[in-house]
Every structure is written in structure tokens, then in C-alpha cells.
Amino acid sequence: MRRLLLISCMMAVTTPVFAQTVDAKGADELAATLSKYFGKTAIEKKIINVVPEADNYRITFSTAKLLESLPKQDYIKGDFGEYSLLTKPLADGSWNVTSSTMPRGSVEMVTPTGPETLQWSIDNANVSGIFDPKIGAFSKASFAYGSFKLKSTSPTQDVEASAGSAKGETIGTAAASGGVDFSSVQSAADFRETMTIKAPAPTDGAATDGGATPAPATPAEPLKVVIRGNELGANADAKGFRNLQLLDLWAFFIAHAGEKTLKDTEQAELKAKVLAALPLWDKLSGAYHLADLDVETPLGPFAAKNVSQELNFDGISKSGGYHYAFRTNGLKYPSLPIPEWSAQFLPTDVEFAFGTTGIDLDTVAKAAVADMDLNREKPFSDEFEASTAAAFMMNPPKVVINKSLIRTADTELTVEGEVSFAALKPESRTTWEMAGFDVALDRLTKASKQEPEIKNYIVFAKLAKDFGTQLPNGHIQWVVDQKADGSVSVNGNPVKGPDPVVEPGDDTLDGDAAAPGEEEDNEGMDNGIVVMPPAPQ
């Protein structure tokens, strides 16, 4: 809902600078500008209404009138309330924007599995900021609310969520490369979510062989999970976000929404607008975190000091990179049905980060624009699709494993590296490093006295240590190289030979008997795997 208000403000991006006197004529001009982004029907049917109010213009978005304008149907109904904001033109051409309207709302839906409902409310809300048409963004904006509540029901699960006080701030400035640089930070206190997962209804136990009808099955107890966090926070940053060009592109679609075909001049205009919006942004990043997490489950309470996710995306470029990270630390567990010795191997911290680099989306996007014809049954030709697929196979992106780790009470294992593809065959180099190896091995050795089968794992652990390199800080390191031919080496020591080369039409490797004499010659080898002693360290 808050985003809807901010987006509504941004639709005024090309609003002309009216005279400082606020009157009905200025309201009509502002409504005409908004119609470029919402459509004339929205203005004519008062879905969006602009009226002068003192020295402001009040812009109101009526969800009731929106629903009235839609075709009659029996699948969804609700009361979304009205959203309104006050905009005041300032002498420098910017606009002061304020709002305290974030109403309650509800939705009822009919789905194949049964009825679903959604209700929400936000109390004591306020939004304020300065919108600058020259950059098409808020130069500064802030929001706050006192509390938030949400409740949903469905045949499969019910959800109740709430948060205490929340606040946020956004700052935008013109970017040197074009577009706008912006940053946004927001947080909410005392987050809580309760999920009640319902068991499927028991099947009818009626007898079909003439015997006595058994008693009805007892419904299973629902599964309940409660999530709590002291703070739920999010932030976003962008460099060179092409919002003016994207809004211009959106206005084109609104202007031609009712047309089944486009004239050649209109398609040329559309292509020009798409190209003008590239690369969409230079850099875009976002993250959220949940602090002091507690999770109540049927198994018992789980907890984490912090849980976070991060996204970092380049724009459409010749060599773009796109990265994701998930991190959690301070993990705690209930009493689990596992052996006592294994509890020390449960992770306390997990960080998982990966991405891709070297992706040429610029060439693909521009080729797509050149090929596009919206009057064809298929907007993009078979030739374009085939050439794009071939280009991807010739130059696939590189997968990057950013430094990731798993930490336990005694150990820490990290990995980083990259995977490239030659003719779709993977070639990788990864570096693994472990602290506390000897402590973990000692725990396994002691545990094997009660559980002898653990000795099988100890053999592999000792072999892994032999292949590792002892670092000055006491850690053990393994550099694993996998070549496109299938061969693998660890710290320069071969552990697997190349994959067999299969000539077209040659099926002798598919389980056929070996030729006479081959069995003796291949003694000590198994499918190309050769374990050799590590080089001296």
C-alpha cells in the first residue's frame, strides 16, 4: 500500500509547473497529465480524482470505482478503501507531497480449493516528501506508521502477521550517467507471523464390500509455526535508474492499450523508447534482514541472531554481473532426534553467495528490439530465437561462487571459485579451506567407539587431510580443478582421469564385455578414476 502511494506520486513525473495559484484549471491540467499514465478512463470515471484543496491538490485513488469499472465476475470482491495524497506546487518547480491515508482493506476470493480471504490495516500512517519532476523522483521522502496487521485464511493454511512501529527514508539525486541515483532504508519493529498449516481432510471411510461402515477418520491436528523478529529491515540502492524513460515507455503502452495493431511509425516510436530506457539502470541492489529471529515449531524452538538476503544486479550491459547472497548467524536448535555427538556438527552460521558474470544482455536486447514486430503472431522471429540460443551456447555466462561458509561450534569450512563452460562442458576451479579439522576428526574418532560405522567416514576424512595443504594459520586448503575433459585434480594431484571419448556410433562403452586382454590391462582402474598419492607438501 505504501508503494502504491509512492508510485502514484511518481506518475506525476512530467507534470508541468503550474501557476502557484491552486485552482480548478490547475486540477484539470494535473488530471490530464496523470491520464497519460493511468488512462483517460481512470480520470473520466473518477477512479483517480484531482481537486483543489486550500493551497494543495488532493489526488484520490478509489478502489471502489476501479472495481465498478471492471467486468462483472463472482471470483473476487473486496473493499480496498481510498488512497489520497496532497500535492503542493513549489516555486522551484518541485512538489511537496503528504499523505496520512493508508486505509484498512479486505479481499474475498473463490479459488479451486475453496474460499480465501485477506484483511489488513495500517494505523497512524504518514508520508511526506519533495518530488522533483526534473529527475522524476523524490529528492527526499519519509514515511512512518504506528502498527500493521494482516490476516489471511484459505483451505490449506491461515496466516496472521503484525508489526509495530515502522519508518523509512528515500533520497534521490540526478545521476551523472543519466537517470537517478536513489537510496532507501526502512525498518519495522516487533515483527510476528503465525502460520497454521491445515491437514488435508480425511477421506471417506465408507465400506464398499458390504461390510460395516468404519468410523469417520479423525482430522489431523494443524501444524503451527510462529515466527518472531525484533526488527524487520530493508534497503535498496540504485545508480543511474532510467525512471523518466521507463515512465515514458509506460505512457506509450497506456496510449495504445486499446489498439490491436500498431502502425509502422508507432512501432518505430516504441522501439526508440525501449532503446532509450536501456540499460534500465547501471547498478541496482537490495537487501532485507530479520534480527533476533525466533521460530516456534512442533519440533521445538529454533533461533538465529540475524537472517538476511542480498541482491546486486548490473543493468543490461555487454558484460553484466548478477549476484545473490543468503546469510544467517547465531543459529540455535531444539533437542533434535539425532545422536548426541552429532549436535556439535550442526551449523551455527551459514553464508551462501553466488552469481553470474560476463552476461551480454545488451546485444540480445538490441537484437530483440530490431527483430520485434508486434503485428506478427509471434513478436520475435524463429531466426532471432535460434541465433540467440546459439550465441548463448557459444558464450555462456560464468558462474561465480563468492566466499561462502558453514561454521559449527568447532569448525569453519569456506569455499569460493568459479565455473565456466566450454561447449557446455563445465570447467571449474574452487578453493576450499577448513579450520578445526583435527578437532572434528577427534570428535568422530571418539564417537566411533559407540557407533563403529563412523570409522568408514574417518577413513575418507584422513584421506582428505592427506590431499590438503597445511596453511600457516593452521587451516587446511584444497584447490580443486575440474577440466572440460572431465579430469579432476586436488592441489595439483590427479584424482580422476579424463572421461572416455565416445565416437559417434560407438556403443562399446555402454556395458559391453571387454575385449580379450583388456581386463588384465585395466586392473587398478575404474571408469577413469585414478587415485594417486599427493605430492609432498
HELIX and SHEET records of a PDB file:
HELIX    1   1 ARG A    2  MET A   10  1                                   9    
HELIX    2   2 ALA A   24  PHE A   38  1                                  15    
HELIX    3   3 LYS A   40  GLU A   44  1                                   5    
HELIX    4   4 THR A   63  SER A   69  1                                   7    
HELIX    5   5 ASN A  243  ALA A  255  1                                  13    
HELIX    6   6 ASP A  264  ALA A  277  1                                  14    
HELIX    7   7 GLU A  340  PHE A  345  5                                   6    
HELIX    8   8 LEU A  361  ASP A  371  1                                  11    
HELIX    9   9 ASP A  382  MET A  394  1                                  13    
HELIX   10  10 PHE A  437  ALA A  447  1                                  11    
HELIX   11  11 PRO A  452  ILE A  454  5                                   3    
HELIX   12  12 LYS A  455  PHE A  467  1                                  13    
HELIX   13  13 GLU A  518  ASP A  521  1                                   4    
SHEET    1   A13 ILE A  48  GLU A  53  0                                        
SHEET    2   A13 ASN A  56  SER A  62 -1                                        
SHEET    3   A13 GLU A  82  PRO A  89 -1                                        
SHEET    4   A13 TRP A  95  SER A  99 -1                                        
SHEET    5   A13 ASN A 126  ASP A 132 -1                                        
SHEET    6   A13 ALA A 137  TYR A 145 -1                                        
SHEET    7   A13 ALA A 166  ALA A 174 -1                                        
SHEET    8   A13 VAL A 180  ILE A 197 -1                                        
SHEET    9   A13 GLN A 157  ALA A 163 -1                                        
SHEET   10   A13 SER A 147  THR A 153 -1                                        
SHEET   11   A13 GLY A 114  ASP A 123 -1                                        
SHEET   12   A13 GLY A 105  THR A 111 -1                                        
SHEET   13   A13 ILE A  76  ASP A  79 -1                                        
SHEET    1   B18 ILE A  48  GLU A  53  0                                        
SHEET    2   B18 ASN A  56  SER A  62 -1                                        
SHEET    3   B18 GLU A  82  PRO A  89 -1                                        
SHEET    4   B18 TRP A  95  SER A  99 -1                                        
SHEET    5   B18 ASN A 126  ASP A 132 -1                                        
SHEET    6   B18 ALA A 137  TYR A 145 -1                                        
SHEET    7   B18 ALA A 166  ALA A 174 -1                                        
SHEET    8   B18 VAL A 180  ILE A 197 -1                                        
SHEET    9   B18 LEU A 223  PHE A 241 -1                                        
SHEET   10   B18 LYS A 283  THR A 297 -1                                        
SHEET   11   B18 GLY A 300  ASP A 314 -1                                        
SHEET   12   B18 GLY A 320  ASN A 329 -1                                        
SHEET   13   B18 ASP A 349  ILE A 359 -1                                        
SHEET   14   B18 LYS A 398  ARG A 407 -1                                        
SHEET   15   B18 GLU A 412  ALA A 422 -1                                        
SHEET   16   B18 LYS A 425  ALA A 435 -1                                        
SHEET   17   B18 ILE A 476  GLN A 482 -1                                        
SHEET   18   B18 THR A 469  GLN A 470 -1                                        
SHEET    1   C19 ILE A  48  GLU A  53  0                                        
SHEET    2   C19 ASN A  56  SER A  62 -1                                        
SHEET    3   C19 GLU A  82  PRO A  89 -1                                        
SHEET    4   C19 TRP A  95  SER A  99 -1                                        
SHEET    5   C19 ASN A 126  ASP A 132 -1                                        
SHEET    6   C19 ALA A 137  TYR A 145 -1                                        
SHEET    7   C19 ALA A 166  ALA A 174 -1                                        
SHEET    8   C19 VAL A 180  ILE A 197 -1                                        
SHEET    9   C19 LEU A 223  PHE A 241 -1                                        
SHEET   10   C19 LYS A 283  THR A 297 -1                                        
SHEET   11   C19 GLY A 300  ASP A 314 -1                                        
SHEET   12   C19 GLY A 320  ASN A 329 -1                                        
SHEET   13   C19 ASP A 349  ILE A 359 -1                                        
SHEET   14   C19 LYS A 398  ARG A 407 -1                                        
SHEET   15   C19 GLU A 412  ALA A 422 -1                                        
SHEET   16   C19 LYS A 425  ALA A 435 -1                                        
SHEET   17   C19 ILE A 476  GLN A 482 -1                                        
SHEET   18   C19 VAL A 488  VAL A 490 -1                                        
SHEET   19   C19 ASN A 493  LYS A 496 -1                                        
END                                                                             
